[in-house]
Amino acid sequence: MVSQFGSLGYTTMGKTADLTVVQKTITDTLHKEGKPQTFIAEEAGCSQSAVSKHVNSKLSGRKKCGRKRCTTNRENRSLERLVKQNRFKNLGELHKEWTEAGVKASRATTHRRVKEFGYSCRIPLVNPLLNHRQRQRRLTWAKEKKK
């Protein structure tokens, strides 16, 4: 992945994807047969440096970029359980229950996790009820239209 910064005149190189399982097995089998790394790279469809790193066990999967998450998968599942128990709780109530359960997370983190689960933190709109006069007018209109 190469991205150009307009008129600045320099490019930055991004990380490429890790070797696939198929590429790793091809690399391992051909390396055991004693084939050179350039030949292995052509057969596996990757670069020679990737083969070299895999053979030397340096390429054990990339680390994630960015800041580590403050919540674990277990804590996230507990929040999802809270959301499923009552879909109509607002974000403040969800956050309060989640932190009472021992999770140290901000309200923004709670909101992000709820959105990741596919839920939205919105209160359902409740329409006002009809008054007596409106009900009577509706009933008379329906009786007229019946025939």
DSSP file (Angstrom, degrees, kcal/mol; ACC not computed):
  #  RESIDUE AA STRUCTURE BP1 BP2  ACC     N-H-->O    O-->H-N    N-H-->O    O-->H-N    TCO  KAPPA ALPHA  PHI   PSI    X-CA   Y-CA   Z-CA
    1    1 A M              0   0    0      0, 0.0    13,-2.5     0, 0.0     2,-0.5   0.000 360.0 360.0 360.0 118.1    0.0    0.0    0.0
    2    2 A V  E     -A   13   0A   0     11,-0.2     2,-0.4     9,-0.0    11,-0.2  -0.972 360.0-170.5-119.9 130.3    1.6    3.2   -1.2
    3    3 A S  E     -A   12   0A   0      9,-1.5     9,-1.5    -2,-0.5     2,-0.4  -0.977  10.7-147.1-123.4 137.2    0.0    6.6   -0.5
    4    4 A Q  E     -A   11   0A   0     -2,-0.4     2,-0.7     7,-0.2     7,-0.2  -0.802   8.0-143.9-102.3 141.5    1.1    9.9   -2.0
    5    5 A F    >   -     0   0    0      5,-1.2     3,-2.6    -2,-0.4     4,-0.3  -0.522  38.9-116.6-103.7  63.8    0.8   13.2   -0.2
    6    6 A G  G >  S-     0   0    0     -2,-0.7     3,-0.7     1,-0.3    -1,-0.2  -0.105  87.5  -3.7  50.0-122.0    0.0   15.4   -3.1
    7    7 A S  G 3  S+     0   0    0      1,-0.2    -1,-0.3    -3,-0.1    -3,-0.0   0.403 111.0  90.1 -87.4   2.6    2.6   18.1   -3.8
    8    8 A L  G <  S-     0   0    0     -3,-2.6    -1,-0.2     2,-0.1    -2,-0.2   0.834  85.4-139.8 -70.3 -29.8    4.8   17.1   -0.8
    9    9 A G    <   +     0   0    0     -3,-0.7     2,-0.3    -4,-0.3    -2,-0.1   0.652  60.7 101.1  86.9  14.9    6.7   14.7   -3.0
   10   10 A Y        -     0   0    0     -5,-0.2    -5,-1.2    -4,-0.0     2,-0.3  -0.955  52.7-148.7-131.8 155.9    7.2   11.7   -0.6
   11   11 A T  E     -A    4   0A   0     -2,-0.3     2,-0.4    -7,-0.2    -7,-0.2  -0.865   5.8-145.4-119.9 154.2    5.4    8.4   -0.3
   12   12 A T  E     -A    3   0A   0     -9,-1.5    -9,-1.5    -2,-0.3     2,-0.5  -0.949  12.6-139.3-118.4 141.3    4.8    6.2    2.7
   13   13 A M  E     -A    2   0A   0     -2,-0.4   -11,-0.2   -11,-0.2     2,-0.1  -0.847  16.1-152.3-101.1 131.3    4.8    2.4    2.6
   14   14 A G        -     0   0    0    -13,-2.5     2,-0.2    -2,-0.5    -1,-0.0  -0.445  31.1 -85.1 -92.6 171.6    2.2    0.5    4.6
   15   15 A K        -     0   0    0     -2,-0.1     2,-0.2     1,-0.1    -1,-0.1  -0.531  42.0-135.2 -75.3 142.3    2.4   -2.9    6.1
   16   16 A T        -     0   0    0     -2,-0.2    -1,-0.1     1,-0.1    -3,-0.0  -0.489  33.3 -84.1 -90.1 168.9    1.5   -5.8    3.8
   17   17 A A        -     0   0    0     -2,-0.2    -1,-0.1     1,-0.1     3,-0.1  -0.309  47.3-103.5 -71.0 155.4   -0.6   -8.7    4.8
   18   18 A D        -     0   0    0      1,-0.1    -1,-0.1    -3,-0.1     2,-0.1  -0.253  49.6 -80.9 -69.1 164.6    0.8  -11.7    6.6
   19   19 A L        -     0   0    0     31,-0.1    -1,-0.1    40,-0.1     2,-0.0  -0.425  49.1-121.2 -65.9 142.0    1.4  -14.9    4.8
   20   20 A T     >  -     0   0    0     -2,-0.1     4,-2.2     1,-0.1     5,-0.2  -0.286  26.0-103.8 -77.2 170.8   -1.7  -17.0    4.4
   21   21 A V  H  > S+     0   0    0      1,-0.2     4,-2.2     2,-0.2     5,-0.2   0.887 123.3  51.3 -62.9 -38.9   -1.9  -20.6    5.7
   22   22 A V  H  > S+     0   0    0      1,-0.2     4,-2.5     2,-0.2    -1,-0.2   0.924 109.8  48.9 -64.5 -44.8   -1.4  -22.0    2.2
   23   23 A Q  H  > S+     0   0    0      1,-0.2     4,-2.4     2,-0.2    -2,-0.2   0.882 110.7  51.4 -63.2 -37.5    1.7  -19.8    1.7
   24   24 A K  H  X S+     0   0    0     -4,-2.2     4,-2.6     2,-0.2    -1,-0.2   0.907 110.6  47.3 -66.6 -41.1    3.1  -20.9    5.0
   25   25 A T  H  X S+     0   0    0     -4,-2.2     4,-2.6     2,-0.2     5,-0.2   0.909 112.8  48.9 -68.0 -40.0    2.7  -24.6    4.3
   26   26 A I  H  X S+     0   0    0     -4,-2.5     4,-2.5     1,-0.2     5,-0.3   0.931 112.8  48.7 -61.4 -44.6    4.2  -24.2    0.8
   27   27 A T  H  X S+     0   0    0     -4,-2.4     4,-2.0    -5,-0.2    -2,-0.2   0.915 112.6  47.7 -61.8 -44.0    7.1  -22.4    2.4
   28   28 A D  H  X S+     0   0    0     -4,-2.6     4,-2.0     2,-0.2    -2,-0.2   0.928 113.8  45.6 -64.9 -45.5    7.6  -25.0    5.1
   29   29 A T  H  X S+     0   0    0     -4,-2.6     4,-1.4     1,-0.2    -2,-0.2   0.926 115.6  45.4 -66.8 -44.0    7.5  -28.0    2.7
   30   30 A L  H  X>S+     0   0    0     -4,-2.5     5,-2.2    -5,-0.2     4,-0.5   0.848 111.6  53.2 -69.1 -32.0    9.8  -26.4    0.1
   31   31 A H  H ><5S+     0   0    0     -4,-2.0     3,-0.8    -5,-0.3    -1,-0.2   0.888 106.9  51.7 -68.3 -38.0   12.2  -25.3    2.8
   32   32 A K  H 3<5S+     0   0    0     -4,-2.0    -1,-0.2     1,-0.2    -2,-0.2   0.820 105.7  56.1 -66.5 -29.3   12.4  -28.9    4.2
   33   33 A E  H 3<5S-     0   0    0     -4,-1.4    -1,-0.2    -5,-0.2    -2,-0.2   0.623 119.4-114.0 -75.9 -12.6   13.2  -30.1    0.7
   34   34 A G  T <<5 +     0   0    0     -3,-0.8    -3,-0.2    -4,-0.5    -2,-0.1   0.682  59.0 157.4  91.1  18.9   16.2  -27.7    0.6
   35   35 A K      < -     0   0    0     -5,-2.2    -1,-0.2     1,-0.1    -2,-0.0  -0.432  46.7-100.8 -75.5 151.8   15.0  -25.3   -2.1
   36   36 A P     >  -     0   0    0      0, 0.0     4,-2.1     0, 0.0     3,-0.2  -0.311  28.5-114.7 -71.5 158.4   16.4  -21.8   -2.2
   37   37 A Q  H  > S+     0   0    0      1,-0.2     4,-2.5     2,-0.2     5,-0.1   0.828 113.5  56.2 -65.1 -33.7   14.3  -18.9   -0.8
   38   38 A T  H  > S+     0   0    0      2,-0.2     4,-1.8     1,-0.2    -1,-0.2   0.900 109.2  47.0 -66.3 -38.7   13.9  -17.2   -4.2
   39   39 A F  H  > S+     0   0    0      2,-0.2     4,-2.2    -3,-0.2    -2,-0.2   0.909 112.3  50.0 -66.7 -42.4   12.4  -20.3   -5.6
   40   40 A I  H  X S+     0   0    0     -4,-2.1     4,-2.7     1,-0.2     5,-0.2   0.901 108.5  53.4 -62.2 -40.9   10.1  -20.7   -2.6
   41   41 A A  H  X>S+     0   0    0     -4,-2.5     5,-2.0     1,-0.2     4,-1.5   0.892 109.3  48.3 -62.4 -40.9    9.0  -17.1   -2.9
   42   42 A E  H  <5S+     0   0    0     -4,-1.8    -1,-0.2     2,-0.2    -2,-0.2   0.915 114.3  45.9 -65.3 -42.6    8.0  -17.6   -6.6
   43   43 A E  H  <5S+     0   0    0     -4,-2.2    -2,-0.2     1,-0.2    -1,-0.2   0.888 117.6  42.5 -68.0 -39.7    6.1  -20.8   -5.8
   44   44 A A  H  <5S-     0   0    0     -4,-2.7    -1,-0.2    -5,-0.2    -2,-0.2   0.679 107.4-124.2 -82.3 -17.8    4.3  -19.2   -2.8
   45   45 A G  T  <5S+     0   0    0     -4,-1.5     2,-0.2     1,-0.3    -3,-0.2   0.891  73.3 100.9  76.6  40.6    3.6  -15.9   -4.5
   46   46 A C  S   <S-     0   0    0     -5,-2.0    -1,-0.3    -6,-0.1     2,-0.1  -0.800  76.3 -74.4-141.2-176.8    5.3  -13.7   -1.9
   47   47 A S     >  -     0   0    0     -2,-0.2     4,-1.6     1,-0.1     5,-0.1  -0.413  34.3-120.4 -83.8 161.2    8.6  -11.9   -1.4
   48   48 A Q  H  > S+     0   0    0      1,-0.2     4,-2.4     2,-0.2     5,-0.1   0.832 113.9  56.2 -67.9 -32.8   11.9  -13.5   -0.6
   49   49 A S  H  > S+     0   0    0      2,-0.2     4,-2.6     1,-0.2    -1,-0.2   0.859 104.5  52.7 -69.3 -33.6   12.1  -11.4    2.6
   50   50 A A  H  > S+     0   0    0      2,-0.2     4,-2.1     1,-0.2    -1,-0.2   0.895 110.4  47.9 -66.8 -38.9    8.8  -12.8    3.7
   51   51 A V  H  X S+     0   0    0     -4,-1.6     4,-2.8     2,-0.2     5,-0.2   0.923 111.5  50.8 -64.3 -43.7   10.0  -16.3    3.2
   52   52 A S  H  X S+     0   0    0     -4,-2.4     4,-2.2     1,-0.2    -2,-0.2   0.919 111.3  47.2 -61.2 -44.6   13.2  -15.5    5.1
   53   53 A K  H  <>S+     0   0    0     -4,-2.6     5,-2.8     2,-0.2     6,-1.3   0.881 113.5  48.3 -66.1 -37.7   11.3  -14.1    8.0
   54   54 A H  H ><5S+     0   0    0     -4,-2.1     3,-1.2     3,-0.2    -2,-0.2   0.914 111.6  49.2 -68.6 -41.9    8.9  -17.1    8.1
   55   55 A V  H 3<5S+     0   0    0     -4,-2.8    -2,-0.2     1,-0.3    -1,-0.2   0.892 113.0  46.9 -64.3 -39.1   11.8  -19.6    7.9
   56   56 A N  T 3<5S-     0   0    0     -4,-2.2    -1,-0.3    -5,-0.2    -2,-0.2   0.354 113.7-121.6 -84.7   6.9   13.6  -17.8   10.7
   57   57 A S  T < 5S+     0   0    0     -3,-1.2    -3,-0.2     2,-0.1     3,-0.1   0.755  79.6 120.7  59.0  29.6   10.3  -17.7   12.7
   58   58 A K      < +     0   0    0     -5,-2.8     2,-1.2    -6,-0.2    -4,-0.2   0.717  59.4  70.6 -87.5 -23.3   10.4  -13.9   13.0
   59   59 A L        +     0   0    0     -6,-1.3    -1,-0.2     1,-0.2    -2,-0.1  -0.687  51.5 144.1 -98.8  83.8    7.0  -13.6   11.2
   60   60 A S  S    S-     0   0    0     -2,-1.2    -1,-0.2     1,-0.4    -6,-0.0  -0.016  76.0 -61.6-107.9  28.4    4.6  -14.9   13.8
   61   61 A G        -     0   0    0      2,-0.0    -1,-0.4    -3,-0.0     2,-0.1   0.181  63.0 -85.0 101.0 138.4    1.8  -12.5   13.0
   62   62 A R        -     0   0    0     -3,-0.1     2,-0.2     1,-0.1     3,-0.1  -0.397  39.5-118.1 -73.7 150.1    1.7   -8.7   13.2
   63   63 A K        -     0   0    0      1,-0.1     2,-0.1    -2,-0.1    -1,-0.1  -0.571  39.2 -96.6 -80.1 153.3    0.9   -6.9   16.3
   64   64 A K        -     0   0    0     -2,-0.2     2,-0.2     1,-0.1    -1,-0.1  -0.432  37.5-126.6 -69.3 144.0   -2.2   -4.8   16.3
   65   65 A C        +     0   0    0     -2,-0.1    -1,-0.1    -3,-0.1     2,-0.1  -0.572  66.3  25.9 -85.8 154.8   -1.6   -1.1   15.7
   66   66 A G  S    S-     0   0    0     -2,-0.2     2,-0.1     2,-0.0    -2,-0.0  -0.248 101.0 -25.2  91.8-176.6   -3.0    1.5   18.0
   67   67 A R        -     0   0    0      1,-0.1     2,-0.1    -2,-0.1     3,-0.1  -0.405  67.3-108.4 -74.7 146.6   -3.9    1.7   21.6
   68   68 A K        -     0   0    0     -2,-0.1     2,-0.1     1,-0.1    -1,-0.1  -0.404  38.9-100.9 -72.9 151.3   -4.9   -1.5   23.5
   69   69 A R        -     0   0    0      1,-0.1    -1,-0.1     2,-0.1     0, 0.0  -0.460  17.7-146.2 -73.3 143.7   -8.5   -1.9   24.5
   70   70 A C  S    S+     0   0    0     -2,-0.1     2,-0.4    -3,-0.1    34,-0.2   0.603  81.8  62.0 -85.7 -11.4   -9.4   -1.2   28.1
   71   71 A T  S    S-     0   0    0     32,-0.1     2,-0.1    38,-0.0    -2,-0.1  -0.885  76.7-135.1-116.5 148.1  -12.1   -3.9   28.1
   72   72 A T     >  -     0   0    0     -2,-0.4     4,-2.2     1,-0.1     5,-0.2  -0.421  31.0-104.5 -90.7 170.7  -11.7   -7.6   27.6
   73   73 A N  H  > S+     0   0    0      1,-0.2     4,-2.3     2,-0.2     5,-0.2   0.869 122.3  55.1 -62.0 -35.8  -13.9   -9.9   25.5
   74   74 A R  H  > S+     0   0    0      2,-0.2     4,-1.8     1,-0.2    -1,-0.2   0.919 108.3  46.9 -64.4 -43.7  -15.5  -11.2   28.6
   75   75 A E  H  > S+     0   0    0      1,-0.2     4,-1.9     2,-0.2    -1,-0.2   0.878 110.8  53.0 -65.9 -37.3  -16.4   -7.7   29.8
   76   76 A N  H  X S+     0   0    0     -4,-2.2     4,-2.3     1,-0.2    -2,-0.2   0.902 107.7  51.0 -64.3 -40.3  -17.8   -6.9   26.3
   77   77 A R  H  X S+     0   0    0     -4,-2.3     4,-2.2     1,-0.2    -1,-0.2   0.870 107.0  54.2 -64.8 -35.8  -20.0  -10.0   26.4
   78   78 A S  H  X S+     0   0    0     -4,-1.8     4,-1.9     2,-0.2    -1,-0.2   0.893 108.8  48.6 -66.0 -37.5  -21.3   -8.9   29.8
   79   79 A L  H  X S+     0   0    0     -4,-1.9     4,-2.3     2,-0.2    -2,-0.2   0.915 109.8  51.8 -65.7 -41.8  -22.3   -5.6   28.4
   80   80 A E  H  X S+     0   0    0     -4,-2.3     4,-2.3     1,-0.2    -2,-0.2   0.882 108.1  52.3 -62.6 -36.9  -24.0   -7.3   25.4
   81   81 A R  H  X S+     0   0    0     -4,-2.2     4,-1.8     2,-0.2    -1,-0.2   0.906 108.4  51.0 -63.7 -41.8  -25.9   -9.4   27.9
   82   82 A L  H  X S+     0   0    0     -4,-1.9     4,-1.3     1,-0.2    -2,-0.2   0.902 110.5  49.0 -61.1 -41.3  -27.1   -6.3   29.7
   83   83 A V  H  < S+     0   0    0     -4,-2.3    -2,-0.2     1,-0.2    -1,-0.2   0.911 111.0  49.5 -66.3 -41.8  -28.2   -4.7   26.4
   84   84 A K  H  < S+     0   0    0     -4,-2.3     3,-0.4     1,-0.2    -1,-0.2   0.814 103.2  61.3 -69.1 -29.3  -30.2   -7.9   25.4
   85   85 A Q  H  < S+     0   0    0     -4,-1.8     2,-0.3     1,-0.3    -1,-0.2   0.909 125.8   9.1 -64.2 -41.5  -31.9   -8.1   28.8
   86   86 A N    ><  -     0   0    0     -4,-1.3     3,-1.2    -3,-0.2    -1,-0.3  -0.832  63.0-174.0-144.0 102.9  -33.6   -4.7   28.3
   87   87 A R  T 3  S+     0   0    0     -3,-0.4    -1,-0.1    -2,-0.3    -3,-0.1   0.662  81.8  62.9 -69.5 -16.2  -33.3   -3.1   24.9
   88   88 A F  T 3  S+     0   0    0     35,-0.1    -1,-0.2    33,-0.1     2,-0.2   0.295  72.4 114.3 -99.3  11.4  -35.0    0.1   26.1
   89   89 A K    <   -     0   0    0     -3,-1.2    33,-0.1    -6,-0.2     2,-0.1  -0.558  65.5-124.7 -75.7 145.4  -32.4    1.2   28.7
   90   90 A N     >  -     0   0    0     -2,-0.2     4,-2.2     1,-0.1     3,-0.2  -0.363  27.0 -99.5 -85.1 173.0  -30.6    4.4   27.9
   91   91 A L  H  > S+     0   0    0      1,-0.2     4,-2.9     2,-0.2     5,-0.2   0.860 119.9  56.2 -62.5 -38.5  -26.9    4.7   27.7
   92   92 A G  H  > S+     0   0    0      1,-0.2     4,-2.2     2,-0.2    -1,-0.2   0.910 109.3  45.9 -61.1 -43.2  -26.5    6.2   31.2
   93   93 A E  H  > S+     0   0    0      2,-0.2     4,-2.4    -3,-0.2    -1,-0.2   0.905 113.6  49.3 -66.6 -41.4  -28.3    3.2   32.8
   94   94 A L  H  X S+     0   0    0     -4,-2.2     4,-2.5     1,-0.2    -2,-0.2   0.931 112.2  48.2 -62.0 -45.3  -26.3    0.7   30.8
   95   95 A H  H  X S+     0   0    0     -4,-2.9     4,-2.4     1,-0.2     5,-0.2   0.900 110.9  51.2 -62.9 -40.8  -23.0    2.4   31.7
   96   96 A K  H  X S+     0   0    0     -4,-2.2     4,-2.0    -5,-0.2    -1,-0.2   0.935 112.9  44.6 -63.3 -46.7  -24.0    2.5   35.4
   97   97 A E  H  X S+     0   0    0     -4,-2.4     4,-1.1     1,-0.2    -1,-0.2   0.894 113.3  51.3 -63.7 -39.7  -24.8   -1.2   35.5
   98   98 A W  H  <>S+     0   0    0     -4,-2.5     5,-1.4     1,-0.2     3,-0.2   0.898 111.8  45.2 -67.3 -40.8  -21.7   -2.1   33.6
   99   99 A T  H ><5S+     0   0    0     -4,-2.4     3,-1.4     1,-0.2    -1,-0.2   0.827 108.1  58.0 -73.2 -30.0  -19.4   -0.1   35.9
  100  100 A E  H 3<5S+     0   0    0     -4,-2.0    -1,-0.2     1,-0.3    -2,-0.2   0.782  97.7  62.5 -66.1 -25.1  -21.1   -1.6   39.0
  101  101 A A  T 3<5S-     0   0    0     -4,-1.1    -1,-0.3    -3,-0.2    -2,-0.2   0.494 130.3 -94.8 -78.2  -2.7  -20.2   -5.0   37.6
  102  102 A G  T < 5S+     0   0    0     -3,-1.4     2,-0.4     1,-0.3    -3,-0.2   0.553  78.9 138.2 105.2   9.4  -16.5   -4.0   38.0
  103  103 A V      < -     0   0    0     -5,-1.4     2,-1.0   -28,-0.1    -1,-0.3  -0.755  43.3-148.9 -91.1 130.9  -15.6   -2.7   34.6
  104  104 A K        +     0   0    0     -2,-0.4     2,-0.3   -34,-0.2    -5,-0.1  -0.789  47.1 129.0 -99.5  93.0  -13.5    0.4   34.4
  105  105 A A        -     0   0    0     -2,-1.0     2,-0.1   -10,-0.1    -2,-0.1  -0.986  53.8-115.0-144.2 151.6  -14.6    2.1   31.2
  106  106 A S     >  -     0   0    0     -2,-0.3     4,-2.0     1,-0.1     5,-0.1  -0.297  32.5-107.9 -80.8 170.1  -15.8    5.5   30.3
  107  107 A R  H  > S+     0   0    0      1,-0.2     4,-2.3     2,-0.2     5,-0.1   0.863 121.2  55.1 -65.4 -35.8  -19.2    6.4   29.0
  108  108 A A  H  > S+     0   0    0      2,-0.2     4,-2.5     1,-0.2    -1,-0.2   0.891 106.6  50.7 -65.2 -38.8  -17.8    6.9   25.5
  109  109 A T  H  > S+     0   0    0      2,-0.2     4,-2.6     1,-0.2     5,-0.2   0.913 109.0  51.5 -64.3 -41.9  -16.3    3.4   25.6
  110  110 A T  H  X S+     0   0    0     -4,-2.0     4,-2.3     1,-0.2    -2,-0.2   0.926 110.4  48.9 -59.5 -44.6  -19.7    2.0   26.6
  111  111 A H  H  X S+     0   0    0     -4,-2.3     4,-2.1     1,-0.2    -2,-0.2   0.912 111.1  50.0 -61.8 -43.7  -21.3    3.8   23.7
  112  112 A R  H  X S+     0   0    0     -4,-2.5     4,-2.0     1,-0.2    -2,-0.2   0.916 111.2  48.2 -61.4 -44.3  -18.7    2.5   21.3
  113  113 A R  H  X S+     0   0    0     -4,-2.6     4,-1.6     2,-0.2    -1,-0.2   0.904 110.1  51.5 -65.2 -41.1  -19.1   -1.1   22.4
  114  114 A V  H  <>S+     0   0    0     -4,-2.3     5,-1.9     1,-0.2     4,-0.4   0.903 110.7  49.0 -62.6 -39.8  -22.9   -0.9   22.2
  115  115 A K  H ><5S+     0   0    0     -4,-2.1     3,-1.1     1,-0.2    -1,-0.2   0.864 106.0  57.3 -66.5 -35.5  -22.6    0.4   18.6
  116  116 A E  H 3<5S+     0   0    0     -4,-2.0    -1,-0.2     1,-0.3    -2,-0.2   0.839 102.1  55.7 -62.9 -32.7  -20.2   -2.4   17.8
  117  117 A F  T 3<5S-     0   0    0     -4,-1.6    -1,-0.3    -3,-0.1    -2,-0.2   0.634 123.1-107.9 -74.3 -12.4  -22.8   -4.9   18.8
  118  118 A G  T < 5S+     0   0    0     -3,-1.1     2,-0.3    -4,-0.4    -3,-0.2   0.586  78.4 125.2  96.7  12.1  -25.2   -3.3   16.3
  119  119 A Y      < -     0   0    0     -5,-1.9     2,-0.4     2,-0.0    -1,-0.4  -0.709  50.1-141.1-100.9 155.2  -27.5   -1.6   18.8
  120  120 A S        -     0   0    0     -2,-0.3     2,-1.6     2,-0.1    -5,-0.0  -0.931  13.5-131.5-115.5 143.6  -28.3    2.1   18.8
  121  121 A C        +     0   0    0     -2,-0.4     2,-0.4   -10,-0.1   -30,-0.1  -0.586  59.2 129.7 -93.3  74.6  -28.7    4.1   22.0
  122  122 A R        -     0   0    0     -2,-1.6    -2,-0.1   -33,-0.1     3,-0.0  -0.977  57.5-127.0-129.7 143.6  -31.9    5.8   21.3
  123  123 A I        -     0   0    0     -2,-0.4   -35,-0.1     1,-0.1   -34,-0.1  -0.748  38.9-110.8 -84.8 130.4  -35.1    6.1   23.3
  124  124 A P        -     0   0    0      0, 0.0     2,-0.4     0, 0.0    -1,-0.1  -0.338  32.6-110.7 -65.1 142.8  -38.1    4.9   21.3
  125  125 A L        -     0   0    0      1,-0.0     2,-0.6    -2,-0.0    -3,-0.0  -0.579  29.4-157.9 -76.1 128.4  -40.5    7.7   20.4
  126  126 A V        -     0   0    0     -2,-0.4     3,-0.1    -3,-0.1    -1,-0.0  -0.940   9.4-142.4-110.3 119.9  -43.8    7.5   22.2
  127  127 A N        -     0   0    0     -2,-0.6     2,-0.1     1,-0.1     0, 0.0  -0.520  28.6-101.8 -77.9 148.0  -46.7    9.3   20.5
  128  128 A P        -     0   0    0      0, 0.0    -1,-0.1     0, 0.0     2,-0.0  -0.397  41.6-107.8 -68.1 147.6  -49.3   11.0   22.8
  129  129 A L        -     0   0    0      1,-0.1     2,-0.2    -2,-0.1    -3,-0.0  -0.333  35.4-100.7 -73.0 156.5  -52.5    9.2   23.3
  130  130 A L        -     0   0    0      1,-0.1    -1,-0.1     2,-0.1     2,-0.1  -0.520  35.1-130.0 -76.3 144.0  -55.7   10.3   21.7
  131  131 A N     >  -     0   0    0     -2,-0.2     4,-2.0     1,-0.1     5,-0.2  -0.323  31.9 -93.5 -85.6 177.7  -58.1   12.3   23.9
  132  132 A H  H  > S+     0   0    0      1,-0.2     4,-2.1     2,-0.2     5,-0.2   0.894 123.8  49.8 -61.0 -44.2  -61.9   11.5   24.3
  133  133 A R  H  > S+     0   0    0      1,-0.2     4,-2.3     2,-0.2    -1,-0.2   0.910 110.2  50.1 -63.2 -43.4  -63.0   13.9   21.6
  134  134 A Q  H  > S+     0   0    0      1,-0.2     4,-2.0     2,-0.2    -1,-0.2   0.879 110.3  50.9 -63.8 -37.9  -60.4   12.6   19.0
  135  135 A R  H  X S+     0   0    0     -4,-2.0     4,-2.2     2,-0.2    -1,-0.2   0.903 110.2  49.5 -65.7 -40.9  -61.6    9.0   19.7
  136  136 A Q  H  X S+     0   0    0     -4,-2.1     4,-2.4     2,-0.2    -2,-0.2   0.919 111.1  48.5 -64.3 -44.2  -65.2    9.9   19.2
  137  137 A R  H  X S+     0   0    0     -4,-2.3     4,-2.1     1,-0.2    -1,-0.2   0.881 111.8  50.3 -63.9 -38.7  -64.5   11.7   15.9
  138  138 A R  H  X S+     0   0    0     -4,-2.0     4,-2.4     2,-0.2    -1,-0.2   0.898 110.3  50.2 -65.4 -41.2  -62.4    8.7   14.7
  139  139 A L  H  X S+     0   0    0     -4,-2.2     4,-2.2     2,-0.2    -2,-0.2   0.914 111.0  47.7 -65.2 -44.0  -65.2    6.3   15.6
  140  140 A T  H  X S+     0   0    0     -4,-2.4     4,-2.0     1,-0.2    -1,-0.2   0.898 111.7  51.1 -65.6 -38.7  -67.9    8.3   13.8
  141  141 A W  H  X S+     0   0    0     -4,-2.1     4,-2.0     1,-0.2    -2,-0.2   0.912 110.5  48.9 -62.6 -42.7  -65.6    8.6   10.7
  142  142 A A  H  X S+     0   0    0     -4,-2.4     4,-0.9     1,-0.2    -1,-0.2   0.877 109.9  51.6 -66.1 -37.2  -65.0    4.8   10.7
  143  143 A K  H  X S+     0   0    0     -4,-2.2     4,-0.7     1,-0.2     3,-0.2   0.880 110.0  49.8 -67.4 -36.6  -68.8    4.2   11.0
  144  144 A E  H >< S+     0   0    0     -4,-2.0     3,-0.5     1,-0.2    -2,-0.2   0.902 112.8  45.9 -65.1 -41.2  -69.5    6.5    8.0
  145  145 A K  H 3< S+     0   0    0     -4,-2.0    -1,-0.2     1,-0.2    -2,-0.2   0.615  94.8  78.8 -79.2 -12.2  -66.9    4.7    5.9
  146  146 A K  H 3<        0   0    0     -4,-0.9    -1,-0.2     1,-0.3    -2,-0.2   0.895 360.0 360.0 -63.3 -40.3  -68.1    1.3    6.9
  147  147 A K    <<        0   0    0     -4,-0.7    -1,-0.3    -3,-0.5    -2,-0.2   0.432 360.0 360.0 -89.3 360.0  -71.0    1.5    4.4
